[in-house]
Amino acid sequence: MYSKNPAKPGYPTCEEIKRPKMDESYYQNNELLEKLAKDYTVSPLFERYMSEQAMKEQYSLKNNQLLACRWREYKNTAGARLRQSAQFPRVADFHFHNGYSCYKPLESITNRKTNRLSLTPEPGIDNLGSIPLPIEAYNFRPLMKTVDKATSKRTDKKIVKKNMKMTLKK
């Protein structure tokens, strides 16, 4: 019993019930006016409180037959619906482009591929550019810094391994 209207797919028909109009006589309700007169905290917000009460009356399942019919149909077809978690856009996926805010999730830093613990020992290229080498792949030769006390000058000496002996070279 769903409507054929493509603008509102999945709405129950309930065509025999007409949508009720907002009741303007609600503002002349003496019981509510007496209740408001006793409650002094509502006085500054009288109009707002009255419209909220009118909305509660209008959209209650007791008074609104169309709403009650559609709610009944919704409950009856709850098992047949596909249940999915809602996916909301993340704020981090909005970027400025030419002065406009655009939704571009592919340009977010958090959505990029990470190279942590997956680097290869040789250089390569992926869709974002060159893949960096891991620090362990570099061949460093440590420098031993010494200070010559006689001249107070600093000299750098390389450590070279030869036949398991450590020798110093200048």
N, C-alpha and C positions, 0 to 999 in steps of 0.2 A: 504494500500500500504506500508506495513512494510516488512523489509527484514526477511528472514527465518534464518538468521545467528544467532545462540544462543550467539555468542560472543558479538554481538552488537544488543541487543533486543531493539525494538522500533525505530530504525533508519529508516527513509523513504528510499525507494529504489532509485529513481532517477538514475537508472542503465544506462540510455541512455546517461548521461552526465559523462564525464571522469574528474578525478581530474586534474586541471591544474598544470603544473610545474612552478617553480619559474623562472621568466623572468630575464635572466642575462644581457639583453641589457638595463636594467633599469639604470645601472651605466653609460651608455653613453648618457643619456638624457641631451641635451644641455640646455634646459630651467631650469632644476633643478640645473645644475652646475652653471649657471649664477646667479640664485637666491642665491645659497650658497656662491658665490664669493662676493656678496654684503653684506652678513650677516657675520660680522667678529666674532661674538660670537660663531658661529657653528664650526669654523675652528679646534679647538682642538678635537672636537667630530665628525669629518667628517664621519668616517666609520660607527659609530653608527647611525648618522642621516640618512645616505644613506640607511642603512639596515632597519631602521624604516619606511622610506618612501616607500621602496620596499614592506614591509609587509603590509602597508596600502593599497597599490595598489593591492596586491595579495588577501587580504581578505576583499575587499569591495564588497558589494552586487551588484554593477554595473558591475564589471569585472569578478567576480567568479560566474559562472552559477550554479555550484553544490551547493555552499553555499546558493545561492538565492532559489534554489529548495527545499533544506532541511529546510530553514527558513519558506518558504511558507507552507510546510507540518506540521511543528511544530505549526504554528499559526492556521492551520485548525483543528488540533486535540487537541487544548488547552482545550476545554470544556470537553472532554472525559477522561482526565487524573485525577488521584486521587491526590488531593492537601493535603499535609501534611507539618507541620513545620519541619524544619531540626533540628535534634538533634545531636549536636556536643559533643565530649567528653570533660569533664571538666578537668582542669589541676589538681585539688585537688584529682581526682580519680586515678592518676598515683602514684604508690608506688615502692620503691626499694625492691627487693626480691632476695637474693643471688647475689647481685651486678648488677642486671639487672632492668631496668625500666619496670614495668608491669602495665597494665590497670586493676585495681581491684576496681570497684565502691562499692562493698559490704564492703570493709575494711575502707572506708572513715568515719571520725568522723561525718561529717555532715549528712551522710545517716543513722546513727544509730538511734534507737528508743530513744526518749526523755522521761524522767519520770517527767517532769515538770508538776505540778498541777494534776498529775494522780496517785500519790502514794497511796498505801493501808495501813491501820494501822497495818497490820501483814506482816512479812517477806515472801518473795517468791522467785522464781527462774524463769528467762526467758532464752532465747537462748544465751544471753551474760554472764550469771552468776546470782548472787543474786541481787534482787531488794532491794535497800536501804530503810530504814524506814524514814518517814518524821520526821523532828525535833520536831513537835508537839506531836509525839507519845512517846517520851522519858519522863520519870517521874523524873523530876529534883527536888531536895530539895535545895532551895537556902541556901547559907552559909552567916552568918552575921559576918563580920570581925570587931574585936575590938582591940584596943591597950591598954594594961594595962600601965598606965603612971608611976606607981610606979616601975615596973620592966622593962619597955620599951620592953616588949615581946608581940608578936602578938598571940592572941588566936582566934580560930575558934569556933563559937557556932552555933548549929543547931536550926532552928526555927521549932517548933512543934505546930500544931493546936490541941487544946483540948477544946471541948465544946465552940467553937467560941472565946476562949481566947488565946492570944498569950503568950506563956511562953518560956523562954530561958533554954536550957539544955547545959551542958558542956560535 
